[in-house]
Structures are given as C-alpha cells and as structure tokens.
C-alpha cells in the first residue's frame, strides 16, 4: 500500500513539474522566419545551416514532444536560450558588420573543429550531423561572406 501511495505522489509531482516547465515560447516552428538575412553565396551551405543550426540558434525552434517532459524540458529550454543569447541567426541583420564578421569566423571554426553541432544534440537529431563535405561547404561560405563584408 505504501509503495502504491508513494508511486502516485511521485507521479503527481512529476506531472505538475512537467506542466509548469513547458517551453515558454510557442511550441511550433515559426516557419518563414528568415535566417542570415543579408548574407550571400552558396544556397546549399545555407540549407545545411538551416538543418543543423537553426533549431537552437534562431526563432525557428521545433520543440519536440520530449521537450515538454520534466526535467528534459528544463535542459532544452536552457540550451536554446543560451544558444540564442550567444548568436541568433534570425537577428543577423541587426548585428553590425564587425559582429557579423566575428560570428562568421566563429561559425567556420566551431564547425570545422566539430564543436558544433554538439554531439548531445546530434544523438537525438542525426539529420543535423555534418559530413566532411558539409563542413567544408559551411567553412567556405563563411570565408566568402567575411570577404564580402570587408569590401563593403
């Protein structure tokens, strides 16, 4: 009897925690929100970035079903909030040229050094993994856009 009671109390507390920790943002994709506005070059590289980066680093977050379960919800919300605070691809046009250049250099570096996307993300989102060719495509795209910024 005590085990059953404990189970129902624990389940009730978990359900309440899950309900309280729902994503604060709309749990749907903001389809059509452009990312990296003002950049140019290889459309294929932009498609790779959309597939592998925008879920955390833009307003286009797709909140999967498991993002509504406590304590996973807290971890995902934290990661997305931190990623957007560091660099939000939906806000690209609001960054000055120096910031854009720094971000492009950082994107090229973290992708080339396999820091991004992080393995804990790609474990749940294997489609976000980058092939060596995709890494090179993004790196070349960042170089091209940094050069273009220097000539503006």
GIMO-V919019 format. One record per residue. RES is the residue in one letter. PSI is psi as a letter, one per 40 degrees, with the letter a starting at -180 (999 if undefined). Layout:
# GIMO-V919019
{{RES & PSI} {RES & PSI}}
This chain:
# GIMO-V919019
{{X & d} {X & d} {X & d} {X & d} {X & d} {X & d} {X & d} {X & d} {X & d} {X & d} {X & d} {X & d} {X & d} {X & d} {X & d} {X & d} {X & d} {X & d} {X & d} {X & d} {X & f} {X & i} {X & h} {X & e} {X & i} {X & h} {X & f} {X & i} {X & h} {X & g} {X & i} {X & e} {X & h} {X & i} {X & i} {X & f} {X & h} {X & e} {X & i} {X & a} {X & a} {X & h} {X & d} {X & d} {X & d} {X & d} {X & d} {X & d} {X & d} {X & d} {X & d} {X & e} {X & d} {X & e} {X & d} {X & d} {X & f} {X & i} {X & e} {X & f} {X & h} {X & h} {X & h} {X & i} {X & d} {X & e} {X & e} {X & e} {X & h} {X & h} {X & e} {X & d} {X & d} {X & d} {X & d} {X & d} {X & d} {X & d} {X & d} {X & d} {X & d} {X & d} {X & d} {X & d} {X & d} {X & d} {X & h} {X & h} {X & d} {X & e} {X & e} {X & d} {X & e} {X & e} {X & i} {X & i} {X & d} {X & d} {X & d} {X & d} {X & d} {X & d} {X & d} {X & d} {X & d} {X & d} {X & d} {X & d} {X & d} {X & d} {X & d} {X & d} {X & e} {X & f} {X & d} {X & i} {X & i} {X & i} {X & d} {X & d} {X & d} {X & d} {X & d} {X & e} {X & g} {X & d} {X & e} {X & e} {X & i} {X & h} {X & i} {X & d} {X & d} {X & d} {X & d} {X & d} {X & d} {X & d} {X & d} {X & d} {X & d} {X & d} {X & d} {X & d} {X & d} {X & d} {X & d} {X & d} {X & d} {X & d} {X & e} {X & 999}}
